[in-house]
Amino acid sequence: MPRQLAQEVLEGIEEEDAYSHISLDAALRRSNLDARDRGLATELVYGTLTWQRSLDTILGQFLASGVASLDLSVRVALRLAVYQIVFLDRIPPHAAVNQAVEIVKAGPHRRASGLVNGVLRNLLRQEEPIQWWRDEDRKKKPSRYIGQRYSIPNWLGHRMLQTWGLRHAEAMAASFAERPPLYLRKIEAIDSADESKLPEGVSPAQFGDHPAIPGAYLAESIDDTVRKGLEQGEWVVQDLGSQLIGYYTGANEGMSVLDACAGLGGKTLHLADLVGQTGTVNAVDPVQSKLQMLRESAEQTGLLPRIATHKQELQGYIDADATRDAPKEFDLVLLDAPCSGLGVIRRHPETRWRREKSDIIELAEIQKKLLEVAAGLTKSGGILAYSVCTFTREEGAGQVASFLEEHPEFELIGPPTEGPGAQIDWAPYLNDDGQLFLNPLEHGTDGFFAARLRRR
Ligand SMILES: C[S@@+](CC[C@H](N)C(=O)[O-])C[C@H]1O[C@@H](n2cnc3c(N)ncnc32)[C@H](O)[C@@H]1O
């Protein structure tokens, strides 16, 4: 059953451009799989999507006409089986082959089951170690080498190479292919570090021997106790990097905050926590379904009274009818801008195959426009915090540098020295300019960039 579920989810992702986390969540909710099988189905979906390029290279060695010529359901069944055979060691290879053959027999292309059986049996018969990259490319064609070995497009390999050099780029690319840890945030736990009541398998999140991040916890899995805590709104699932952005903004008791691109509200809830009962958070996003989910989580966690939502493009927030009476100047504006999302490809592996090089330029243009609007909504003496979940310079440090050139009324400042964010030892997370740079290799978090600007 878990393989069948993974097959259906993967077909949907490719056929309908669906998002992996949304499709998988929905399929798991419809199924009656137990915790172990849910774990396997999740591993199969994310692993197969992440390693798709490598799986296709391996399959190409056994298919005269290549992988692209196969029908979708056959291609997916083969990828799933190869992922289990080559990348997982707890599944007997023959079980993976038999399941793939059964899945194809039950599908629309049952005549291809012989081909599937033949290809996979040939793979099992292979005596040399399976390799999906060429060692000699490391020196001669390093972008291709990184792309092939770590299953990313060559252009992305090239980007990483330009940013970090070969050795570091390789380590980064490897870390981007790993499964991300599960982080939780305890609601209203900013000042409490009561570890005695933690459920089993949940421990405070910290970097090396630096002090633990208040309210942040690492969980081995979502067991019944954690699930209950999530349902009762005591915890939320939130990556540690995203939690650090909340603290980095400098949000503090009593502030009026604008969360200019609120989305599902991961950061909105944290900001609402940080501003306390006397503060407010206005959350803007053009997508109604996201704001609806934001409101549901805010209700569940008891934070809704501090939050106002506005279904609006930020550009329209300033003068639209719907927001005529809403505040137009804030102590703190967080612009968590739409971006290429290359820092979160562990969680959304399909991004690797959907993003194109040209997207980065287009997104940087959008971010530039949004920054202009966000700046206009920041009070004199107030803070404009800018963040993206990617590592490209155009969308991060480069974007901020060109904003500062055109806006002498803003200055770049380091991490907060007051309020809850001042409790954090920021040294391990900052670049030379005091901007936040987080990544899975060094910090175990998703990849984020953030900068804090003060209106003079
Ligand atoms: C990076 S996501 C935000 C993630 C969110 N802050 C969180 O922590 O969960 C960017 C969001 O910007 C929204 N967006 C896109 N264009 C926008 C615009 N013109 N004005 C405001 N929000 C916009 C998207 O709908 C998306 O939800």
The ligand as a Gaussian input file, in Angstrom:
#p B3LYP/6-31G(d) Opt

LIG

0 1
 C        7.872000      33.088000       0.916000
 S        6.162000      33.016000       0.875000
 C        5.705000      33.527000       2.475000
 C        5.904000      32.505000       3.548000
 C        5.364000      32.927000       4.888000
 N        5.824000      34.235000       5.282000
 C        5.655000      31.919000       5.968000
 O        6.523000      32.157000       6.807000
 O        5.010000      30.871000       6.008000
 C        5.743000      34.410000      -0.092000
 C        4.282000      34.776000      -0.084000
 O        4.120000      35.985000      -0.819000
 C        2.845000      35.990000      -1.365000
 N        2.801000      37.054000      -2.402000
 C        3.059000      36.958000      -3.723000
 N        2.929000      38.161000      -4.311000
 C        2.575000      39.039000      -3.330000
 C        2.264000      40.433000      -3.319000
 N        2.291000      41.161000      -4.427000
 N        1.915000      40.984000      -2.146000
 C        1.867000      40.253000      -1.007000
 N        2.164000      38.930000      -0.965000
 C        2.507000      38.339000      -2.121000
 C        2.641000      34.574000      -1.842000
 O        1.276000      34.245000      -1.939000
 C        3.356000      33.777000      -0.751000
 O        2.425000      33.312000       0.199000

